[in-house]
Amino acid sequence: MPDNPQDDAIQQNNRATAFTYVHSQAKALLLTEDPAEDEVFLRELQRNKVDVEMKTLAQVSMDLLTLTQYHTLILSNMPANLFTDTQQKALATYVKDLGNGLIMTGGRKVSGLGAGLAHRWRR
């Protein structure tokens, strides 16, 4: 609000709101098609004190409510065609709008820019 209230042409904008999100230790989700193949990766993350859970796509709901339980999502060798369009949009919102982390690792099933996932976030 200005020092002189008569200088304020729009009184409706004289309020502000904010929120603070407080959370304990950051948590990651390692999403894999083959848990046996990523077991060494999981153990190495845990050995380096990363709080991480490993799940398959069938074990986790790929909606925003579920994803926001994690600060970082690690897609291990996951091609884009495994995700529905709705799931890909949720991933884009999770990264672009909510500012969470995304790590995509390559492998036999993935090539290029996440085999189609990364292009959604370059806009």
Stockholm file with secondary structure:
# STOCKHOLM 1.0

chainA/1-123         MPDNPQDDAIQQNNRATAFTYVHSQAKALLLTEDPAEDEVFLRELQRNKVDVEMKTLAQVSMDLLTLTQYHTLILSNMPANLFTDTQQKALATYVKDLGNGLIMTGGRKVSGLGAGLAHRWRR
#=GR chainA/1-123 SS CCSSGGGCSCGGGCCCCCCCCCCSSCEEEEEESCTTTTHHHHHHHHHTTCEEEEECGGGSCCSHHHHTTCSEEEEESCCGGGSCHHHHHHHHIIIIITCCEEEEECBTTBCTTGGGTGGGGCC
#=GC SS_cons         CCSSGGGCSCGGGCCCCCCCCCCSSCEEEEEESCTTTTHHHHHHHHHTTCEEEEECGGGSCCSHHHHTTCSEEEEESCCGGGSCHHHHHHHHIIIIITCCEEEEECBTTBCTTGGGTGGGGCC
//
